[in-house]
Amino acid sequence: MNDVTIDIFLITIIVISVSINIIVFTLYFRKRGLRESYERVAKINKTEGYKKFVIPTLYKKDSLQLSFDKHVKQKQDFDKWKQTVISKFQEIHEIPTLSSIRTFPTEKIFTKKHENYVLTKYSTKAQDGDIIFFYELLPHKIKENNPTLFIVPGSGNQGARDVIDMPSELSKYYYQQGIGHKIANEGYIVYVIENRGWGERTIDAGTLCKESDVFDSGEILERQLKNLGYDLINLQIIDTLQIFKSIQSNSNINLDNMFMLGITHGGKIALRSSLFLPELKGVMIASSLFSTEHFGTKGNGYTHGILKYFDNPDLAATISPKPLYLSWGLNENFPHGLEAKTSHSANLIKKAYSLFGLEKNLVTIVHNQTINSGHTVDESSILDFLAKAS
């Protein structure tokens, strides 16, 4: 091999080496750039650097027609506004009146004795013929004027079992921390409904869901029901109203001391159900409430045209001046984490309580729970609220 050939060979090797290095470093920095991009998105999801999206005025000119800010300027305006909002919600979401909702005989499935209470599982027929499951946690010693708490669980196939801390094959996914079990141990009567689409009322989504995704089947059901002309959340509200109505005949229940707690997705149901339950003494909404108007929504959120008339904080404001508990976690993702940091909805709702001089009845909690990224319940503040409000 002559010198010229050797030089060409070496130059070729150098060119190939440099090319490989360029490719490697390009891929590295591209990957790093993607990772940094993902990290930036994660920060936004964790509420850092959030920039409000802007809807063109063309589409917003007729929005929030029945909002609190537009219609309530003084205390005398409140009752008329409240009834208008409830009537409009009932109309556009086709919720039947409580008096027209039928109750059916219940079947006792099993009873299990715990240290401080007796757990009983029931089933009954829903308005459309589906089967509703619900649980009763009845303390061994029922005190006079004992409060009753009705709990609507969050999403997930673990359902009510998560709330009552009943072991199952899905126990590793539990995020509601057995809050119903803990509250019953404090001497409260507790009822927990199994949300349509979740828990024992889940569906077989076939190959549409990964087996390990315990949240997917309910979301598939909600989308498909909308395609079929139904609204899953409306059905969940009607189920909740039916069971709430049916348990009122229980002689152990003091009708003047009943509360409702909704956890995450269940908070949507609890808030909307409470519009039609004036007998409730108080409402509790954990890691659920956020302003759709201010923060928007992604995916399959519950919109259904509500922003033409009112926003979620407007619905919550109708509960005033009754005791209302709202909680968010600092570790939650968008938008709940942003509500925790800005108190946007809490400040709007506070205006309704200020009308009556009863700001003390509005309890807003920002906690630092880490389970499920903070999208959960805060046990100590819930028990404290119940003790003071009841």
Steps between C-alpha positions, in 0.01 A plus 500: 500500500657829386499827693213650301282198566583514871412871514166440331427212738582711807295793374208265439529362852511851646194609297305193610604553862402867495167413335423240763585746777275764344213252475550378858520851645202614290289213631621569854410867496173431323411244766612741768292772340197272496560407861525865595184564301323224693630648822364840402160343428515323836571831670201656329289203611628562852377860461840665445514740208132459416375740234124545469359395166296761313166429333403760234237747618274387217433177687483647851266795446199305631676291763430478875155651456391390849828543688510618861704810414249615238186448705571525872592843629334481840353243737146551368607379154632165617194274538351593163837451329552166671163363389559624145837322483360174640201509263724564199738221601207263541363599161815469292613179670156339515513417870160386632352656811582316821129426556479323163803277563379157604654284768498122481538222757858435606666161523751432774804330348717451809570635847840512667571607855795735557642617830300823512228454240304252289558504124203401282497482122172560315376500143192654342357576159585835337250717313598342168521145632874488563616365837636740763727378778553695818648445846382595847748542787293510818677566834432258786416795722287761330501830684205736517505740205769284340613644162464299180750533217417393144817445293529502121834335405746618240573329171670163466396136486581461871196718569328488838738234631775763499283729716407232756847343499377160387791292365478398135717413203517876434618599847836620368317771305307637800531877539193595707672377814206307646343829604154347549643235733686765699195724534284207613761421766436850635135411561338648189242315292647462150348405166711443187350461155670302224527746211351389171788400271750429779565233765255214472312700239793513262480366146709260298677736261651211303831590342436876519665524842822374645432249774697705755312824425225502761366836383461433129182291487284769661632759256427266208148451636442876535604572142298211358190595698523851355513341155185308592323814620553464878705698747681289760528777757129578476430132566740505796318805643163327469639183665635711787170682551314168499717336765508816712120506488469131586723510810300783657246246622767347727395569857865541605542807280445853624373679190620835637860385529593354163811583298628401156865446405618471141856390425671608174257393224245432773521866592334589170214267586471615862495869406236455233290264711506747789313751282191283547552404865406805711488279810879457494667671793833530319696397191864391466690500170852357497747549212224564251382857455666726243395787278443375147464859379837603641711187459322315223470125479667220307388161381156380597418766759148582611416804289162437333459869421508616861710808429214653306331546837734442794831358615578240767569763773154644430344162571698472824397853601134388508582295811557821699448562786507129598832347609714426196838327501735530202846347480784490249853360514815698431644192327206457264531536126327767295239641554444395863854585603456846355179545700702406808757769427272779380176441698320618187173311555519537879512879467200504266293280732602703805302794360177303548583429864595862559143602410381324815797587717568128532845462350573260787266246336728479197804286577770486233790264555827482311686186605836343421392139445720308257299184430365499143685831443289656774176422314336349805332582833649665806378295795573736789333806347193300399454367853556847642238649268243233591561545872445876481218507244288230659 
